[in-house]
Amino acid sequence: MSSGLASPPLKRGSTFESDGYHYEVVRTLVEDAAYDTLLLATREHPEQARRLLVVLKPVALGEEHHLQRRAREEVQLARYLQHPNIAAVHGYAVYGGQPYVVMEHMHGCFLLTVMDAALQSGVTLSPAFAAYVAAEVADALEYAHRCVDDMGRPLKLVHRAVGPLRIRLGVGSNVKLTNFGAAFSEMLGRLPTPTGLLRGDTNYLAPEILQNVLRPALDRPDALTPRNLDGRADIFSLGLVLLEMLAASYPLDPPEELPSHAPQLPAHVRSERPPLLKLETLADRVLHLGPEEVRSASRNVPEPLRGIVTRALRQAPAERYPTAGDMAAELRQYLGTLGQPYGRRELDEEVARILKHAARYHTLDALGSVEKGVLPLPPDMEGEE
């Protein structure tokens, strides 16, 4: 929803001051209608010698008078999310009335970029790569799902946007889950979601969320959020990401002949970001994704991983893993059977091989539409910490 702000957009070289910090935009990191616009910037304080690279994410949901409150809410929620597999939030900045959440920047790239590079250059991600990345993200989700507030009350947090562009593969550092801006929680003082808005990444939403969209609880302020939504929805989303890594294709791509029974969504429902497919088609694909279809899509995947994906993608939450920690444990059990370790070093090496192969086959243009500046490393990134 437009905020109506008239300030010129930030671009490379733009500078501004906010809350005692000086910011200078280095370049655009992500720019795509289906995702958040992310800017890479430097941040420095006159009393601190260090110049830090950060990511600026504009807060765009709600009317103008709600924007800063939403930014404060996201920063407040991030206070409870102190985990090595969760990207940190430093605070928020305001430029011309437009708030930006200031997030940690990690050298590396998003999982989506690696998946696209592998696809464009005909390279297959190893099963170990997929299992390791998914296990690291599951660790982050296990922690987030168990978070409590300052009074010890469960936040009942659900990320709702687990997807390849919210998973950062840092060079020499942890795999990190980023961007809890669309998360559901029971944090006190939380702003309600605007009526009819489907929050999160619709391309990876769990069936219980889409079922609720078809039959919204109109007696509740947040009608499109199921009453009993919990972390098992994120387990489904992570299952889709895992299957996409293993199968080298988006699991919900429709068949050549679309079914005629696609559900009709209420006219007032709109998604937060444009989905890859028409929303009704996407809902139909998710609601009819059964074990046989999952096993068919993963037919070339090692059997232990096929079983993990199949369980994570069960339609009924009660038939999935009870917790993300349980899913992580099975993924690491699989990794332990491989006879050789797979960790950060092996991940870095595989990512480097894939990006090098992509550069050799001139896939820069194909990669440039979402994450900018990955191939080759741009001059403004050299030597930065």
Secondary structure, DSSP 8 states (H G I E B T S, - for coil): ------S----TT-EEEETTEEEEEEEEEE--TTS--EEEEEEE-TT----EEEEEEE--SS-HHHHHHHHHHHHHHHTT---TTB--EEEEEEETTEEEEEEE--SEEEHHHHHHHHHHHT----HHHHHHHHHHHHHHHHHHHT-B-TTS-B---B-S--SGGGEEEETTS-EEE---TT-B---TT-----TTEE-S-GGG--HHHHHHHHS--TTSTTTTS-TT--THHHHHHHHHHHHHHHHTS-TT---SS--TT-----TT-EESS--SS-HHHHHHHHHT--HHHHHHHTTTS-HHHHHHHHHHT-SSGGGS-SSHHHHHHHHHHHHHTSSS--SHHHHHHHHHHHHHHHHHTT-HHHHTTTB-S-SS--GGGTT--
